[in-house]
Amino acid sequence: MLNAESLKEAKTRDIATLLHPYANLKGHQTEGPMVITEGDGVFVRDENGKSYIEALAGLWCVSLGFSNRRLAEAAYRQMLKLPYYHTFASKAHDVGIELAEKLLGIAPVPMSKVFFVNSGSEANDTVVKLVWYYNNALGRPQKKKILSRMKAYHGVTVASASLTGLPNNHRDFDLPIANVLHVDCPHWYRFGQAGESEEAFATRMADSLEQRILSEGPGTVAAMIAEPVMGAGGAIFPPATYWEKVQPVLKKYDVMLIADEVISGFGRTGNMWGTTTYGLKPDMISCAKALSSGYLPIAALMISEEIYAALVKESEKIGVFAHGFTYSGHPVTSAVALETLKIYEEIDILSHVRRVTPRFQAGLLRFQDHPLVGEARGIGLIGAVELVADKATKAPFDPKAGIGGYLAKRGHEHGIIVRAMGDVIAFCPPLIIQDDEIDMMFERFGRALDDTLEMVSERRLQGTV
Ligand SMILES: Cc1ncc(COP(=O)(O)O)c(C=O)c1O
């Protein structure tokens, strides 16, 4: 805990020195940061010693909570043994090999090789490069376009931000790059037509995808990347039959599928992979976040044998496969990831997630009746509440009203940190969350939601209130 003087100083120093990701830079200059100083289980504490339940596990990542000693000890042990080595030029280390084996062992569909990187963005950047390299290797230089979906989130580097389907990630950054195309967002609540069933909506999505591939020319479309459940775009879950209708279209035109499991991997949806939950058959899988419980930055891209074989063929022709990062497969991050996977096994994280899921989902769905809530939705231990100005017409609030942001701030008051993505409030707590903590999380959220309703009513911002 910081005393009043050092607290003031921390805020001032922050404003003077830090450029914050995903912050309102102007507002930050006056308001300054919320300084978090420690964590314990599903809770974190701020500089005043106030405790908050972390309803988003940090940034969808701290699956084992904020005080797992084994992960700290695994890092320490590895630091003492081999603090750094790389995997360039055919070098290797034992933890990297073991981690790759472990990942391939739990992959949801047969995968051949693992490429380690440091972030989800780097994993998806690598996806783009491999899709292009693969098609060059096969002598198909025209087959380069990559499909992504509106509201998808795949990262912020130049290529991965291009895959991301959110306007703020493109506007004024001069993105997206060429050869990235955005197709429909499969959110039935938002984009379903009046009277259209979930299944009919899914059919329309698949038809529209096929039309897009045909109009672009199937010979130019190489891949589609998708999150099994869409996270940062607003925790959006595919409508029934979506994947069973979309995948045959991709197959028909020889368009590979890449599953971005950065959020959904490692138990979040009740199975080890979202791919399993939704019956996907991807050719590549990117994962990160819960791979190390967020304790150290590590991500991985798994690729199929077919893709690997093409890379080898190309390398045979041109020599070195010139891609990789200084910290690709860093031994310390690898050791922590390995320990994380061992812990998942030992505590049987999947059984735990499945046991607490009904309580989490029931708690979430109770908000469906709240006057501010258009849709409460979720699967496993991930969900969202979408706030609307009019429940009947689903009309959103004017973004300038900042309703979601207001709710998040009221949440701080009530001891909960939630993430507002516009007016969608996401829940993605540490996987180790217990029943009583789930109740506490929703109870605190409910108070913040009621405060928000009060403000909305006072300012007459909602048609039906
Ligand atoms: C599905 C998905 N893909 C990729 C990323 C990018 O990961 P990173 O922030 O580690 O670059 C994220 C981050 O939230 C994500 O949710």
The ligand as an SDF file (V2000), in Angstrom:
LIG
                    3D

 16 16  0  0  0  0  0  0  0  0999 V2000
   -8.4140  -13.5840  -29.5690 C   0  0  0  0  0  0  0  0  0  0  0  0
   -7.1880  -12.7300  -29.4140 C   0  0  0  0  0  0  0  0  0  0  0  0
   -6.2120  -12.8230  -30.3180 N   0  0  0  0  0  0  0  0  0  0  0  0
   -5.0960  -12.0920  -30.2220 C   0  0  0  0  0  0  0  0  0  0  0  0
   -4.9120  -11.2080  -29.1840 C   0  0  0  0  0  0  0  0  0  0  0  0
   -3.6690  -10.3760  -29.1170 C   0  0  0  0  0  0  0  0  0  0  0  0
   -2.8870  -10.8360  -28.0920 O   0  0  0  0  0  0  0  0  0  0  0  0
   -1.7470   -9.8800  -27.4750 P   0  0  0  0  0  0  0  0  0  0  0  0
   -2.4220   -8.7780  -26.7650 O   0  0  0  0  0  0  0  0  0  0  0  0
   -1.0020  -10.8420  -26.5660 O   0  0  0  0  0  0  0  0  0  0  0  0
   -0.8940   -9.4350  -28.5840 O   0  0  0  0  0  0  0  0  0  0  0  0
   -5.8980  -11.0990  -28.2020 C   0  0  0  0  0  0  0  0  0  0  0  0
   -5.7320  -10.1730  -27.0740 C   0  0  0  0  0  0  0  0  0  0  0  0
   -6.6230   -9.9310  -26.3010 O   0  0  0  0  0  0  0  0  0  0  0  0
   -7.0720  -11.8600  -28.3260 C   0  0  0  0  0  0  0  0  0  0  0  0
   -8.0490  -11.7680  -27.4450 O   0  0  0  0  0  0  0  0  0  0  0  0
  1  2  1  0
  2  3  1  0
  2 15  2  0
  3  4  2  0
  4  5  1  0
  5  6  1  0
  5 12  2  0
  6  7  1  0
  7  8  1  0
  8  9  2  0
  8 10  1  0
  8 11  1  0
 12 13  1  0
 12 15  1  0
 13 14  2  0
 15 16  1  0
M  END
$$$$
